[in-house]
Amino acid sequence: MIAQIRLFRVIKLLTLQWLIICSVKAQTDFTANGDTAGCTDFHVTFTITAPSIGTFDSVKWYFGFGDTVRSRGINTMNAVYTGEGQFNVTVIIKNHAPAIKVNYIKVHQAINALFRSENYTIGNSYRFIPYTPITDPVASYFYMWSYKDSIAGTTITKPTKTVSISNQTYAIDSFTFKKGIYKVKLRIQDTYGCTSASEIPMVITDSVLLPNVFAPNSQEYYEIDPKDISIVLHFQVFNRYGMLIFEQEASHILWDGLTFSGQEVNTGVYFYILKATQGDPSGKYNQQGFIHLFR
């Protein structure tokens, strides 16, 4: 009799445990395949590690940046984080307890390495000034400037500059060129490991060689482009009678072969005067000459 009572109690306890287990939904879990911290654009592949996904199980993902992705019978999902921040990731599987990981993905924004040039003194001495300011009060940024002579095949690499939010003007670099064709490159790396790079060509001559032939039918514009927004040019065109027929002041001169009134100018020789009103201390753009126009 005592043995039967004990057996009844054991069965009752096991039954209660089974009911408790059945009443609790299985816990969902997932992991990121690789690092959970990186730089934009940060690619992450997530994999559900529990429970096993059946063919017809519906899965809903929340990556933390507003996107919701639904799938069925798939235990992996890819996400691309294009903005900086810390992101909560949630997975919901029908009939299972959801998995929520707070601040699971950490993304840092690489600073843009775009820069502009400035001819700041007589001769071929230029400054190179980054466009993007530093806004992170904690990070340090390592600016690496290099100057490649495309004709000689040599490269001069400047010592790395460590720049922070408090000394941003230190990022500016300068270089004095000889005549030639160059590639100027800036590479920036920060303390998070994020990198960015930018490169611009530089053609250095003693003076600016302007085209003296213009055929509006085959060329869209007569163009003068210093490729430097700090330079402002004043361009005038005169006919053989000395009458001003076209005038423009801009950083990038474009003449379509028309007069002020929109009439096509005839085939002939035209006189031009070009002056720089800003940003050309060496006077390279102060020129005058003739344009042979053909239609």
C-alpha positions as CSV (number, residue, x, y, z in Angstrom):
1,M,0.0,0.0,0.0
2,I,2.8,2.4,0.9
3,A,4.6,1.5,-2.3
4,Q,1.5,2.3,-4.3
5,I,1.1,5.7,-2.6
6,R,4.8,6.5,-3.4
7,L,4.3,5.5,-7.0
8,F,1.2,7.6,-7.3
9,R,3.1,10.6,-5.9
10,V,6.0,10.1,-8.4
11,I,3.5,9.9,-11.3
12,K,1.7,13.0,-10.1
13,L,5.0,14.9,-9.8
14,L,6.1,13.9,-13.3
15,T,2.8,14.8,-14.7
16,L,2.9,18.2,-13.1
17,Q,6.4,18.8,-14.5
18,W,5.3,17.8,-18.0
19,L,2.4,20.2,-17.8
20,I,4.7,23.0,-16.7
21,I,7.1,22.3,-19.5
22,C,4.3,22.2,-22.1
23,S,2.8,25.5,-20.9
24,V,6.1,27.4,-21.4
25,K,7.0,28.3,-25.0
26,A,10.5,27.3,-26.1
27,Q,13.0,30.2,-26.0
28,T,14.3,31.5,-29.3
29,D,18.0,32.3,-29.7
30,F,20.2,33.6,-32.5
31,T,23.7,34.8,-33.1
32,A,25.6,37.0,-35.5
33,N,28.1,35.1,-37.7
34,G,31.1,37.2,-37.1
35,D,31.7,40.6,-35.4
36,T,28.8,42.5,-33.8
37,A,30.7,45.8,-34.2
38,G,31.9,47.4,-37.4
39,C,31.9,50.3,-39.8
40,T,29.3,51.5,-42.4
41,D,28.2,49.8,-44.5
42,F,28.3,46.9,-42.0
43,H,27.1,43.5,-43.3
44,V,25.8,41.0,-40.8
45,T,24.4,37.5,-41.2
46,F,22.2,36.3,-38.4
47,T,21.5,32.6,-37.6
48,I,18.8,31.2,-35.4
49,T,20.4,28.6,-33.0
50,A,17.2,27.6,-31.2
51,P,14.7,26.1,-31.8
52,S,15.2,24.1,-35.0
53,I,13.2,25.8,-37.9
54,G,10.7,23.7,-39.6
55,T,9.7,24.1,-43.3
56,F,6.5,26.0,-42.5
57,D,7.7,28.0,-39.4
58,S,7.2,31.7,-39.9
59,V,10.0,34.0,-38.7
60,K,10.0,37.7,-38.3
61,W,13.2,39.8,-37.9
62,Y,13.6,43.3,-36.5
63,F,17.1,44.7,-37.2
64,G,16.7,47.9,-35.2
65,F,16.8,50.4,-38.1
66,G,13.2,50.3,-39.1
67,D,13.2,47.3,-41.5
68,T,11.1,44.2,-40.8
69,V,11.8,41.0,-42.7
70,R,9.5,38.0,-42.8
71,S,10.5,34.5,-43.9
72,R,9.3,31.0,-43.7
73,G,11.4,27.9,-42.9
74,I,14.7,29.9,-43.1
75,N,17.1,30.1,-40.1
76,T,19.5,32.7,-41.6
77,M,19.0,36.4,-42.6
78,N,21.3,39.1,-43.9
79,A,21.2,42.8,-42.9
80,V,23.2,45.9,-44.0
81,Y,23.7,48.7,-41.5
82,T,24.3,52.0,-43.4
83,G,24.1,54.3,-40.4
84,E,25.9,54.6,-37.2
85,G,24.5,53.7,-33.8
86,Q,23.7,50.8,-31.5
87,F,20.9,48.5,-32.7
88,N,18.5,46.1,-30.9
89,V,17.8,42.9,-32.8
90,T,14.6,40.9,-32.3
91,V,13.5,37.5,-33.7
92,I,10.0,36.2,-33.4
93,I,9.1,32.6,-34.3
94,K,5.4,31.7,-34.1
95,N,4.5,29.7,-31.0
96,H,7.9,30.4,-29.4
97,A,9.2,33.0,-27.0
98,P,10.9,35.9,-28.9
99,A,14.6,36.6,-28.6
100,I,15.6,40.3,-28.0
101,K,19.2,41.4,-27.8
102,V,19.6,45.0,-26.8
103,N,22.4,47.1,-28.4
104,Y,23.6,43.9,-30.1
105,I,25.0,45.6,-33.2
106,K,27.3,48.6,-32.9
107,V,28.1,50.5,-36.1
108,H,30.6,53.4,-36.5
109,Q,30.5,55.9,-39.4
110,A,33.7,56.3,-41.4
111,I,34.5,60.0,-42.1
112,N,34.3,61.0,-45.7
113,A,37.8,61.5,-47.2
114,L,36.7,64.0,-50.0
115,F,38.9,67.1,-50.2
116,R,39.5,70.2,-52.3
117,S,42.6,72.0,-53.6
118,E,43.6,75.6,-53.1
119,N,46.5,77.4,-54.9
120,Y,47.5,79.5,-52.0
121,T,50.7,81.2,-53.1
122,I,52.7,82.3,-56.2
123,G,54.0,79.2,-58.0
124,N,52.7,75.6,-57.8
125,S,52.1,75.4,-54.0
126,Y,48.7,74.0,-53.1
127,R,46.7,73.3,-49.9
128,F,44.5,70.3,-49.7
129,I,41.5,70.8,-47.4
130,P,39.1,68.0,-46.3
131,Y,35.4,68.7,-46.8
132,T,34.0,66.7,-43.9
133,P,34.4,68.0,-40.3
134,I,35.0,65.6,-37.4
135,T,32.0,65.4,-35.1
136,D,32.9,62.4,-32.8
137,P,34.2,63.9,-29.5
138,V,36.0,60.7,-28.6
139,A,37.6,59.2,-31.7
140,S,41.0,59.9,-33.2
141,Y,41.5,60.0,-36.9
142,F,44.7,59.2,-38.8
143,Y,45.1,61.3,-42.0
144,M,47.6,59.8,-44.6
145,W,48.4,62.1,-47.6
146,S,50.4,60.9,-50.6
147,Y,51.5,62.6,-53.8
148,K,52.2,60.4,-56.9
149,D,54.1,61.7,-59.8
150,S,52.4,59.8,-62.7
151,I,55.2,60.5,-65.2
152,A,58.1,59.6,-62.9
153,G,56.3,56.8,-61.2
154,T,57.3,58.0,-57.7
155,T,55.2,58.7,-54.7
156,I,55.8,61.0,-51.7
157,T,54.0,59.9,-48.6
158,K,53.6,62.4,-45.8
159,P,53.9,61.4,-42.1
160,T,50.5,60.3,-40.7
161,K,48.6,63.1,-38.9
162,T,46.6,62.3,-35.8
163,V,43.5,64.5,-35.8
164,S,40.7,64.9,-33.3
165,I,37.7,67.2,-32.9
166,S,39.9,69.8,-31.2
167,N,42.6,70.2,-33.8
168,Q,40.9,69.7,-37.1
169,T,42.9,72.3,-39.1
170,Y,45.9,69.9,-38.6
171,A,44.3,67.7,-41.2
172,I,45.1,70.2,-43.9
173,D,48.1,69.3,-46.0
174,S,50.2,71.3,-48.5
175,F,52.6,70.4,-51.3
176,T,54.7,72.3,-53.9
177,F,54.6,70.6,-57.3
178,K,57.0,70.7,-60.2
179,K,55.5,70.5,-63.7
180,G,53.8,67.2,-64.3
181,I,50.8,65.0,-63.8
182,Y,50.0,63.9,-60.2
183,K,47.5,62.0,-58.2
184,V,46.8,63.3,-54.7
185,K,45.3,60.8,-52.3
186,L,43.9,61.1,-48.8
187,R,43.3,58.0,-46.7
188,I,41.6,58.3,-43.3
189,Q,41.5,55.6,-40.6
190,D,39.9,56.1,-37.2
191,T,40.3,54.4,-33.8
192,Y,37.3,52.1,-34.6
193,G,39.1,50.7,-37.7
194,C,36.9,52.5,-40.2
195,T,38.6,53.7,-43.4
196,S,37.8,56.0,-46.2
197,A,39.9,57.2,-49.2
198,S,39.7,59.8,-52.0
199,E,41.9,60.8,-54.9
200,I,42.1,63.7,-57.3
201,P,44.3,64.3,-60.4
202,M,46.5,67.4,-60.6
203,V,48.0,68.7,-63.9
204,I,50.7,71.2,-63.2
205,T,51.9,73.6,-65.9
206,D,53.7,77.0,-65.9
207,S,50.7,78.5,-67.6
208,V,47.2,77.5,-68.6
209,L,46.9,76.3,-72.2
210,L,43.6,77.3,-73.6
211,P,42.1,75.7,-76.7
212,N,42.3,78.1,-79.8
213,V,39.9,76.1,-82.0
214,F,36.2,75.7,-81.3
215,A,33.6,73.8,-83.4
216,P,30.2,74.2,-81.8
217,N,28.7,71.6,-84.1
218,S,30.9,68.8,-82.7
219,Q,31.9,70.3,-79.3
220,E,29.1,71.1,-76.9
221,Y,31.0,74.0,-75.3
222,Y,34.2,76.0,-75.3
223,E,35.3,75.1,-71.8
224,I,37.7,76.5,-69.3
225,D,37.7,74.4,-66.1
226,P,40.4,75.1,-63.4
227,K,38.8,72.2,-61.4
228,D,39.2,74.4,-58.3
229,I,36.1,76.1,-56.9
230,S,38.3,78.7,-55.1
231,I,39.2,80.2,-58.5
232,V,36.7,82.6,-60.1
233,L,37.2,83.5,-63.8
234,H,36.0,86.5,-65.9
235,F,35.8,85.5,-69.6
236,Q,35.0,87.9,-72.5
237,V,34.7,87.3,-76.2
238,F,34.8,90.0,-78.9
239,N,34.1,89.9,-82.6
240,R,36.4,91.4,-85.3
241,Y,34.8,94.8,-84.8
242,G,35.7,94.9,-81.1
243,M,32.1,94.3,-80.0
244,L,31.6,92.3,-76.8
245,I,29.4,89.3,-77.8
246,F,29.8,87.0,-74.8
247,E,30.8,87.4,-71.1
248,Q,30.7,85.1,-68.1
249,E,32.1,85.1,-64.6
250,A,32.2,81.7,-62.9
251,S,34.5,79.0,-61.5
252,H,33.8,77.0,-64.6
253,I,33.5,78.8,-68.0
254,L,31.2,77.3,-70.6
255,W,30.5,79.1,-74.0
256,D,28.1,77.4,-76.4
257,G,29.0,79.6,-79.4
258,L,26.0,81.9,-79.0
259,T,25.8,85.7,-78.4
260,F,24.0,87.4,-75.5
261,S,20.8,87.3,-77.5
262,G,21.1,83.6,-78.3
263,Q,22.2,83.9,-82.0
264,E,24.8,81.6,-83.4
265,V,28.1,83.4,-84.2
266,N,29.5,82.9,-87.6
267,T,32.6,81.0,-88.6
268,G,35.6,83.3,-87.9
269,V,38.3,84.5,-85.6
270,Y,37.3,85.9,-82.2
271,F,39.3,87.7,-79.6
272,Y,39.1,86.7,-75.9
273,I,40.2,88.2,-72.6
274,L,40.4,85.9,-69.5
275,K,41.2,87.1,-66.0
276,A,41.0,85.5,-62.6
277,T,39.1,87.7,-60.1
278,Q,39.7,85.3,-57.2
279,G,42.0,82.4,-56.2
280,D,44.8,82.7,-58.8
281,P,47.7,84.6,-57.1
282,S,50.2,83.4,-59.7
283,G,48.2,84.9,-62.5
284,K,48.1,81.7,-64.6
285,Y,44.6,82.5,-65.9
286,N,45.3,86.2,-66.9
287,Q,45.5,85.7,-70.6
288,Q,44.2,87.0,-73.9
289,G,44.3,85.5,-77.4
290,F,42.2,84.3,-80.4
291,I,39.6,81.6,-80.9
292,H,39.1,80.1,-84.4
293,L,35.5,79.2,-84.5
294,F,34.2,76.8,-87.2
295,R,30.7,75.7,-88.0
